[in-house]
Amino acid sequence: MSELSTTCGEGHAPGIDHPEPLAPRPRQLDRFCDGMRNGMVVESMDRLVAHLYALRAGMSPEAWNDHVATVLLRHPIRELLHRDPYTFRAFSKRCGNTDDAILTDMVYFEAADTGVADGVGHAVFRYLLDSTAARAMRNRRRRIAVRIDETVRARPDARVLALGAGHLREIELARTLGDTFVGEIVAVDEDESNLAVIHHEYATRGVRTLHMSIDGLIAERSGLGGFDLIYAADLFERLPPPPARALAERMFAMLNPGGRMLVANFVPDIADVGYQESYMDWRPICRGERDMLALVAGIAREDIADAELSLDAIRNIAYLELQRRSTVETALRRERLRVSRALLLDKPLKNKTEEMRTVALCTSPKRRCRLG
């Protein structure tokens, strides 16, 4: 990529038409841009990321989107940032809240799929791979691998389902999928190119691929069921609330008694959000505690043996995990509920709080979340 012919304080970013004169650019962007061109990439990126976060926090969504289009993307710093293959690929594909397994691979393996244009591009790339968001993604990969190992150790013939599988890189970190593994891993994705990568690299590890849309999964057209672990690493970041809730309920329904489901989702307002939304055009659907719990609000509490909502150590990704109650446990639970309700009919209670305490369908006391 050619060098800018002007300093960052002059002219326009190359390759962008400007039918009308631009308003004066913020001096902060000029300083960040000049710093990057003078070799101070890390310091400039630190300030840029913080600046974009503060700008976004102080604007309405409409004003922020307008500022991105009319100011940030028209500044010459965009050309420098897009020398980074990670930023450029995300933006050029206009990923929005869609998945790109190649971008995820860049983060997981800390390497670009193509060459880096120059020293500035390489420095920006290395900076972003060390960002809190990237580290959280690598932690997510390790966490899912641990869940796979726990499931297979408990049951060597376990069946595992990965939804929105991408390239399924987490199984490379799993230690239990050797010769003693006699179960099955099913990888579901809407992108056939992702499934082709999975089949080529992991078919010998007991992985079966299935091309299926989210609508197909929700509508139960897949005929899938009987799984000991079902997880979605980033699929829910592309789903608005109605289909997200429907899919979470479907995941739970596909579990064996005693099986577990895991949903991972970025939380709102992480440190990198301003940079991601502007120069990467990456806008995942983020969820806080209330939004995560709403995903499983339609699941009968009596069927839930355990529920846990937690944040990763970096506080970027939330994890919601549910375990389905075994058949025997469910029967006992329903009997206890029947007895409790019968007692309520015979004995008036002092107040509504006591009534709720008596008939509430609680999950394990180890939970870090309250359902309902």
C-alpha positions as CSV (number, residue, x, y, z in Angstrom):
1,M,0.0,0.0,0.0
2,S,1.4,3.4,-1.0
3,E,2.5,6.0,1.5
4,L,0.3,9.0,2.1
5,S,1.5,11.9,0.0
6,T,0.5,14.4,2.7
7,T,0.9,14.7,6.4
8,C,-2.0,13.6,8.5
9,G,-2.9,17.2,9.2
10,E,-3.5,17.9,5.5
11,G,-5.6,16.6,2.6
12,H,-8.1,13.7,2.6
13,A,-7.8,10.0,3.0
14,P,-7.1,8.4,-0.4
15,G,-9.8,6.5,-2.2
16,I,-12.8,8.4,-0.7
17,D,-14.9,10.8,-2.7
18,H,-15.8,14.1,-1.0
19,P,-18.5,15.9,-2.9
20,E,-18.6,18.6,-0.2
21,P,-15.8,20.2,1.8
22,L,-15.3,18.5,5.1
23,A,-15.6,20.2,8.4
24,P,-12.3,20.8,10.2
25,R,-10.9,17.5,11.5
26,P,-10.4,17.0,15.3
27,R,-6.8,17.8,16.2
28,Q,-6.6,14.7,18.3
29,L,-6.8,12.5,15.2
30,D,-4.1,14.5,13.5
31,R,-1.9,14.0,16.5
32,F,-2.6,10.2,16.7
33,C,-1.9,9.9,13.0
34,D,1.4,11.9,13.1
35,G,2.5,9.8,16.1
36,M,1.9,6.6,14.2
37,R,3.8,7.8,11.2
38,N,6.7,8.7,13.5
39,G,6.9,5.3,14.9
40,M,4.9,5.8,18.1
41,V,2.2,3.3,17.1
42,V,1.5,1.7,20.5
43,E,1.2,5.1,22.3
44,S,-0.9,6.5,19.5
45,M,-3.2,3.4,19.5
46,D,-3.7,3.6,23.2
47,R,-4.8,7.2,22.9
48,L,-6.9,6.6,19.9
49,V,-8.8,3.7,21.4
50,A,-9.5,5.7,24.6
51,H,-10.5,8.7,22.6
52,L,-13.0,6.7,20.5
53,Y,-14.4,5.1,23.6
54,A,-15.0,8.5,25.2
55,L,-16.5,9.9,22.0
56,R,-19.0,7.1,21.7
57,A,-20.0,7.2,25.3
58,G,-20.8,10.9,25.0
59,M,-23.0,10.7,21.9
60,S,-26.3,9.2,21.0
61,P,-26.1,6.2,18.7
62,E,-27.3,8.3,15.8
63,A,-24.8,11.0,16.5
64,W,-22.0,8.4,16.9
65,N,-22.8,6.7,13.6
66,D,-22.9,10.1,11.8
67,H,-19.5,11.0,13.4
68,V,-18.0,7.7,12.2
69,A,-19.2,8.3,8.6
70,T,-18.4,12.0,8.3
71,V,-15.3,12.4,10.4
72,L,-13.5,9.3,11.5
73,L,-13.6,7.4,8.2
74,R,-12.7,10.4,6.2
75,H,-9.5,11.1,8.2
76,P,-6.2,10.0,6.7
77,I,-5.6,7.9,9.8
78,R,-8.0,5.4,8.3
79,E,-5.4,4.5,5.6
80,L,-2.8,3.8,8.3
81,L,-5.1,1.6,10.4
82,H,-6.3,-0.3,7.3
83,R,-2.7,-1.4,6.6
84,D,-3.4,-3.8,9.5
85,P,-4.9,-7.0,7.8
86,Y,-7.2,-7.6,10.8
87,T,-8.8,-4.2,10.7
88,F,-8.9,-4.1,7.0
89,R,-10.5,-7.5,6.5
90,A,-13.2,-6.7,9.1
91,F,-14.0,-3.4,7.5
92,S,-13.8,-4.4,3.9
93,K,-16.1,-7.4,4.5
94,R,-18.5,-5.1,6.3
95,C,-18.9,-7.8,8.9
96,G,-21.3,-5.8,11.0
97,N,-22.5,-8.5,13.4
98,T,-21.8,-11.4,11.0
99,D,-19.2,-14.1,11.6
100,D,-15.8,-14.4,9.9
101,A,-13.9,-17.5,10.9
102,I,-10.7,-16.2,9.2
103,L,-10.8,-13.1,11.5
104,T,-11.2,-15.4,14.5
105,D,-8.3,-17.5,13.3
106,M,-6.1,-14.4,13.2
107,V,-6.9,-13.8,16.9
108,Y,-6.5,-17.4,17.9
109,F,-3.2,-18.1,16.1
110,E,-1.9,-14.5,16.3
111,A,-1.0,-14.5,12.7
112,A,-2.4,-12.9,9.5
113,D,-3.9,-14.8,6.6
114,T,-2.0,-12.4,4.2
115,G,1.2,-10.4,4.4
116,V,1.3,-7.2,6.4
117,A,1.9,-4.1,4.2
118,D,4.5,-2.3,6.3
119,G,5.8,-1.6,9.8
120,V,2.8,0.5,10.8
121,G,0.4,-2.2,9.7
122,H,2.3,-4.8,11.6
123,A,2.5,-2.7,14.7
124,V,-1.3,-2.1,14.7
125,F,-1.9,-5.8,14.1
126,R,0.2,-6.8,17.0
127,Y,-1.4,-4.1,19.2
128,L,-4.9,-5.4,18.4
129,L,-3.9,-9.0,19.0
130,D,-3.0,-8.0,22.6
131,S,-6.2,-6.0,23.2
132,T,-8.6,-7.1,25.9
133,A,-11.1,-8.3,23.3
134,A,-8.6,-10.5,21.5
135,R,-7.3,-12.0,24.8
136,A,-10.9,-12.6,25.8
137,M,-11.5,-14.5,22.6
138,R,-8.5,-16.7,23.2
139,N,-9.7,-17.3,26.7
140,R,-13.1,-18.3,25.3
141,R,-11.4,-20.9,23.1
142,R,-9.6,-22.4,26.1
143,R,-12.7,-22.4,28.2
144,I,-14.7,-24.3,25.7
145,A,-11.9,-26.8,25.2
146,V,-12.0,-27.4,29.0
147,R,-15.7,-28.0,28.9
148,I,-15.3,-30.5,26.1
149,D,-12.6,-32.4,28.1
150,E,-14.8,-32.4,31.2
151,T,-17.7,-33.9,29.3
152,V,-15.6,-36.6,27.6
153,R,-13.8,-37.6,30.8
154,A,-17.2,-38.1,32.4
155,R,-18.5,-40.0,29.4
156,P,-16.1,-41.3,26.7
157,D,-19.0,-41.8,24.3
158,A,-20.2,-38.2,24.8
159,R,-21.9,-36.3,22.0
160,V,-21.0,-32.7,21.6
161,L,-22.7,-30.1,19.4
162,A,-21.0,-26.8,18.3
163,L,-23.4,-24.2,16.9
164,G,-22.0,-21.5,14.6
165,A,-18.9,-23.6,14.7
166,G,-16.7,-21.4,12.5
167,H,-13.4,-23.4,12.1
168,L,-13.9,-25.3,15.3
169,R,-10.4,-24.4,16.5
170,E,-11.3,-25.1,20.2
171,I,-11.0,-28.9,19.6
172,E,-7.2,-28.4,18.9
173,L,-6.9,-27.6,22.6
174,A,-9.0,-30.5,23.9
175,R,-6.9,-33.3,25.3
176,T,-9.6,-36.1,25.4
177,L,-10.3,-36.6,21.7
178,G,-7.7,-39.3,21.1
179,D,-8.1,-43.0,20.4
180,T,-10.2,-43.5,23.6
181,F,-12.9,-41.0,22.4
182,V,-15.8,-43.0,20.9
183,G,-18.3,-40.3,20.9
184,E,-19.2,-37.7,18.3
185,I,-18.7,-34.0,17.7
186,V,-21.3,-32.3,15.4
187,A,-20.3,-28.9,13.9
188,V,-23.2,-26.9,12.6
189,D,-22.6,-23.7,10.5
190,E,-24.4,-21.7,7.9
191,D,-21.2,-21.2,5.9
192,E,-20.3,-24.2,3.8
193,S,-16.7,-22.9,3.4
194,N,-16.3,-23.1,7.2
195,L,-17.6,-26.7,7.2
196,A,-15.2,-27.6,4.4
197,V,-12.2,-26.4,6.6
198,I,-13.6,-28.5,9.5
199,H,-14.0,-31.6,7.4
200,H,-10.5,-31.3,6.0
201,E,-8.8,-30.7,9.3
202,Y,-10.8,-32.6,11.9
203,A,-12.8,-35.4,10.3
204,T,-10.4,-37.9,11.7
205,R,-11.2,-36.7,15.3
206,G,-14.8,-37.9,15.2
207,V,-16.2,-34.6,13.8
208,R,-19.3,-34.6,11.6
209,T,-20.4,-31.4,9.8
210,L,-23.9,-30.2,9.2
211,H,-24.9,-27.3,7.0
212,M,-27.9,-25.7,8.7
213,S,-29.4,-22.3,9.1
214,I,-30.4,-20.8,12.4
215,D,-34.1,-20.9,11.3
216,G,-33.7,-24.6,10.5
217,L,-32.3,-25.3,14.0
218,I,-35.0,-23.4,15.7
219,A,-37.7,-25.1,13.6
220,E,-36.2,-28.5,14.6
221,R,-35.7,-29.5,10.9
222,S,-32.3,-30.9,11.8
223,G,-33.6,-33.8,13.8
224,L,-30.7,-33.2,16.2
225,G,-30.8,-34.3,19.9
226,G,-29.3,-36.4,22.6
227,F,-26.2,-34.3,23.3
228,D,-24.1,-34.1,26.4
229,L,-22.6,-30.7,25.7
230,I,-24.0,-28.0,23.4
231,Y,-22.2,-24.7,23.0
232,A,-22.2,-21.5,20.9
233,A,-19.0,-19.5,21.0
234,D,-20.1,-16.4,19.3
235,L,-23.3,-17.3,17.4
236,F,-25.6,-15.3,19.8
237,E,-23.7,-12.1,19.0
238,R,-25.4,-12.2,15.6
239,L,-28.9,-12.9,16.9
240,P,-31.5,-10.4,18.0
241,P,-33.5,-11.3,21.1
242,P,-36.5,-13.3,19.6
243,P,-34.4,-15.8,17.6
244,A,-31.7,-15.9,20.3
245,R,-34.3,-16.9,23.0
246,A,-35.8,-19.5,20.7
247,L,-32.4,-21.0,19.9
248,A,-31.4,-21.1,23.6
249,E,-34.6,-23.0,24.4
250,R,-33.9,-25.4,21.5
251,M,-30.3,-26.0,22.7
252,F,-31.7,-27.0,26.1
253,A,-34.3,-29.3,24.5
254,M,-31.5,-31.1,22.6
255,L,-29.6,-32.0,25.8
256,N,-29.5,-35.4,27.3
257,P,-30.5,-35.6,31.0
258,G,-27.5,-34.3,32.8
259,G,-26.2,-32.5,29.7
260,R,-24.9,-28.9,29.7
261,M,-25.3,-26.0,27.4
262,L,-23.0,-23.0,27.2
263,V,-23.6,-19.6,25.5
264,A,-20.8,-17.0,25.3
265,N,-21.4,-13.4,24.4
266,F,-19.5,-10.2,24.5
267,V,-20.8,-7.7,27.1
268,P,-21.6,-4.1,26.2
269,D,-19.1,-1.2,26.3
270,I,-15.8,-3.0,26.3
271,A,-12.7,-0.9,26.0
272,D,-12.2,-1.5,22.3
273,V,-15.8,-0.8,21.3
274,G,-15.3,2.6,19.7
275,Y,-12.4,1.3,17.5
276,Q,-14.3,-1.8,16.6
277,E,-17.5,0.0,15.5
278,S,-15.7,2.7,13.6
279,Y,-12.6,1.4,11.8
280,M,-13.5,-2.3,11.8
281,D,-17.3,-1.9,11.3
282,W,-17.6,-4.8,13.8
283,R,-20.9,-4.4,15.8
284,P,-21.8,-7.6,17.6
285,I,-25.0,-7.8,19.6
286,C,-23.6,-7.5,23.1
287,R,-25.5,-8.7,26.2
288,G,-25.4,-7.8,29.9
289,E,-26.6,-9.9,32.8
290,R,-30.3,-9.2,32.3
291,D,-30.1,-9.9,28.6
292,M,-28.2,-13.2,29.1
293,L,-30.7,-14.4,31.7
294,A,-33.6,-13.4,29.3
295,L,-32.3,-16.0,26.8
296,V,-33.4,-18.8,29.1
297,A,-36.4,-17.3,30.7
298,G,-38.7,-19.6,28.8
299,I,-37.1,-22.8,30.1
300,A,-39.0,-24.6,32.9
301,R,-37.1,-24.1,36.1
302,E,-38.0,-27.6,37.2
303,D,-35.9,-29.0,34.3
304,I,-32.8,-27.0,35.3
305,A,-30.3,-28.8,37.6
306,D,-27.7,-26.0,37.6
307,A,-27.3,-22.5,36.2
308,E,-24.3,-20.2,36.2
309,L,-23.7,-16.8,34.7
310,S,-20.1,-15.5,35.0
311,L,-17.7,-13.1,33.4
312,D,-14.2,-14.0,32.2
313,A,-11.3,-12.6,34.1
314,I,-11.0,-9.7,31.6
315,R,-14.7,-8.9,32.0
316,N,-15.3,-8.8,28.2
317,I,-17.3,-12.0,27.7
318,A,-20.2,-13.4,29.6
319,Y,-20.8,-17.2,29.9
320,L,-24.2,-18.6,30.6
321,E,-24.2,-22.4,31.4
322,L,-27.2,-24.6,32.2
323,Q,-27.4,-28.2,33.1
324,R,-30.4,-30.3,32.4
325,R,-31.9,-32.2,35.3
326,S,-31.8,-36.0,35.0
327,T,-35.0,-37.8,34.6
328,V,-35.0,-39.1,38.2
329,E,-34.2,-35.6,39.6
330,T,-37.0,-34.1,37.5
331,A,-39.5,-36.6,38.9
332,L,-38.5,-35.9,42.5
333,R,-38.5,-32.2,41.8
334,R,-42.0,-32.3,40.5
335,E,-43.2,-34.4,43.4
336,R,-41.7,-31.9,45.9
337,L,-43.4,-29.1,44.0
338,R,-46.7,-30.9,44.1
339,V,-46.4,-31.4,47.9
340,S,-45.4,-27.8,48.4
341,R,-48.4,-26.5,46.5
342,A,-50.7,-28.9,48.3
343,L,-49.4,-27.5,51.6
344,L,-50.1,-24.0,50.4
345,L,-53.7,-24.9,49.8
346,D,-54.1,-26.2,53.3
347,K,-52.1,-23.5,55.2
348,P,-52.4,-19.8,54.6
349,L,-49.1,-18.0,54.4
350,K,-48.0,-14.8,56.2
351,N,-47.0,-12.9,53.2
352,K,-46.2,-13.1,49.5
353,T,-42.5,-13.3,50.2
354,E,-43.0,-16.6,52.1
355,E,-45.1,-17.9,49.3
356,M,-42.4,-17.2,46.7
357,R,-39.8,-18.8,49.0
358,T,-41.9,-21.9,49.3
359,V,-42.8,-22.6,45.7
360,A,-39.8,-21.1,43.9
361,L,-38.1,-23.4,41.5
362,C,-34.5,-22.9,42.5
363,T,-31.4,-24.1,40.7
364,S,-28.2,-25.3,42.4
365,P,-27.0,-23.1,45.3
366,K,-23.6,-22.9,43.5
367,R,-25.1,-20.7,40.8
368,R,-23.8,-17.2,40.2
369,C,-27.1,-16.1,38.7
370,R,-30.8,-16.0,39.7
371,L,-33.2,-17.3,37.0
372,G,-36.5,-15.6,37.2
